[in-house]
């Protein structure tokens, strides 16, 4: 039996936006990420799963039982499921330990373990108005987890966080699954968050799931340009240069564009080793560089391991078919 089953969920709001026929299953401890542009319906779907918003059609089963929406419950929500909103709130001017005591369903030993996982032991004596934004978020997360949920829904947990706290929070979210044995669904707009964490990714656009698969499938074999762009820089090459880039004479038989990530294109400084191009721009990303190469009328982005190129250099590009994908 699946932990969570989402079947035929549909929802239309007062603005005319619709969720349309959403289906997916989640196994216990499976990590699912939901990706998509702002307004694609991610948060609405998460709130329906949490029992906080009523769907117009379909149903959500949690541990085999139907989740009831606000129309059927005086206090919205589903026992065993907790939802961390982007706009969480904490009681004002209380000590952190008081906030957590009010919600606690755990033994002292289990609560202490939870505080260790959430890295908040040093904050327990502070008042909530003495906390930073990142500290408040960890307290809000602990306040939900101390109720012993089986499913945690995270809505853009890394938004409005600096890099130091983001790194800490990513580690905590991993530990929640591994050490506390809580299943998670996470929404994030950052591809590095989802690709490195999820077992499966759902891509949403205009209220629909347009692709579902492993991080590797989504990254390497996107269903369209929208999905490709959500997960990083890409090249979409015209049929006229595909054979040239592959190092074979052009036949003109291709009718689809070829999708390649920058790291899938090989560059050389030796004449004749692929398609000739000129370096127009070099972009530095810390651990690597990307070069924008103009080959005819085509701008091609290439991953470069170091500062080995200069603007104006002539380079020769080619690719292997291992990671090529037609869109």
Order of alpha helices (4+ residues) and beta strands (2+ residues): beta-beta-beta-alpha-beta-beta-beta-alpha-alpha-alpha-beta-alpha-beta-alpha-beta-beta-alpha-alpha-beta-alpha-beta-beta-beta-beta-beta-beta-beta
